Amino acid sequence: MTKSQHTPTPWKVHPYRYNHSPYNKGIDIGPGLRAVAAVIGEFEKPEAGPVAEANAAFIVRACNAHDALVEALDKANQRIEQLCSTVNTLSICAGGTPRKVTLGDWVDDIRAALKLAKEG
């Protein structure tokens, strides 16, 4: 079975009238183009509008940035693995406190994040 491709980015947020509620937000790929998703606010609850707007904006930011973030993490992972072949620990100064870090820990963190981003 082949894996389906998601709707191309960039996605955008727009007002979305569903069930006559003004508190809904739609996510699409442009004016007049197909909807990708809808964020439904509770009907007759004005506080739902800002929450639906924030949720839709978060979804759009995450989806639009996803491919670039995965690519950047892949590159960082490759570079750190190359560095690990010659250096195992680094001394860094974070927040004014010097400490040693093991590069392998960074590789583990990056691999876990990449697996989550690529496989869910």
Summary of the structure (lengths in Angstrom):
residues: 120
radius of gyration: 20.7
end to end distance: 18.3
largest distance: 62.6
contacts: 281
relative contact order: 0.12
helix: 45%
strand: 22%
